[in-house]
Amino acid sequence: MVDEIPPLKKQEINHLISQTNQTDYFADAQTGACYGTLGNNLPPPTQVIALCKRYNIRKIRIYSPNPSILEALQGNMEISVILGLANEDIVGIARDPKLARSWVRNNVLRYKNVNFRYIAVGNEISPLDSASASIAPSVAPAMQNVYNALIESGLGEKVKVSTALSVGVLGNSYPPSAGEFKSEILASYISPIVQFLVRTQSPFFINLYPYFAYVSNPRDISLNYALFTSPSTVVRDGPYQYQNLFDAILDATYAALEKAGGANVEIVVTETGWPSEGGTATSIENARTYNSNLIRNVQKGTPRKPGKLVETYIFDLIDENRKSPEIEKHWGIFLANEQPKYQLPLAKKHK
């Protein structure tokens, strides 16, 4: 059980909490959290939303239009929402504009007092992934149909539409200025998405995990570089100097977008984080270090885009104990009993 923390873990958590001062980073509204629901011991949505308010988490991402979560969000307009359209619904919505209108009516318009910020049409769909390849041709048409439905409803300027992709769509990311999308999916998959984003002035969504880059290549990538703790420049790329891997991958994505005709498209990091156990380099200390430094770092921009705040969502809000493999259960910044797993530079509003 997540609630039953071994004594040494409790001591570790208490030590980390006592060692970290709270500052007002979350309240600066650049960093939110992903609210996953694959757990059988999670608090009810009303308590989760109250938890977000207590710690000033003002942006959340949900992966499907869960009515209980959306009802809990009603009236909490200070929390903006990325609403996911599930992968399995994309093909039908791409084919039939009526289904798109129905989806918007039932999941957006019905909740008039929810602050919807974005619709994410699918998560990590790729023509190169056997599990989602058949859906890929429908992503851009589904985005267009959802956008049209929002326009008809008067929400087209307020609620932007995108799709969340993994960094696996990049064919090259080193050095960052050489970033480009994989050539085999550029024309058929990426370009229609980028063209839509340019046309509708919507952001590009990327799920960006330095953790996985590090564990896949620890020989060439140092742990300090992945955790934002390198004391000096690690990668020099022309005029740009990089001290952390997050910025390097993000700038590679900016470079890829520019080459694909999206030079003015903004990027939202829709997932990032570090697991606290279950795999290589997983610990409470590493998770705290990564997420704490992330919250500070995204307010400074990147070497390629200095001073440009990066809207970012930490994965995960609460540990999800029904995910697999084991490492997938331990990304939460909170335990299922609503206690912080470690202290972050959150702004706790009240006790």
Salt bridges, closest charged atoms under 4 A:
GLU78 OE2 - LYS53 NZ 3.77
GLU152 OE2 - ARG101 NH1 3.81
ASP220 OD1 - ARG219 NE 3.61
GLU258 OE1 - ARG304 NH2 3.17
GLU266 OE2 - LYS308 NZ 3.31
GLU271 OE2 - ARG61 NH1 3.25
GLU277 OE2 - LYS9 NZ 3.13
GLU277 OE2 - HIS330 ND1 3.84
GLU285 OE2 - ARG288 NH2 2.89
GLU311 OE1 - ARG117 NH2 2.89
ASP319 OD1 - LYS341 NZ 2.74
GLU326 OE1 - LYS329 NZ 3.30
GLU326 OE2 - HIS330 NE2 2.78
GLU328 OE1 - LYS323 NZ 3.92
GLU338 OE1 - ARG54 NH2 3.48
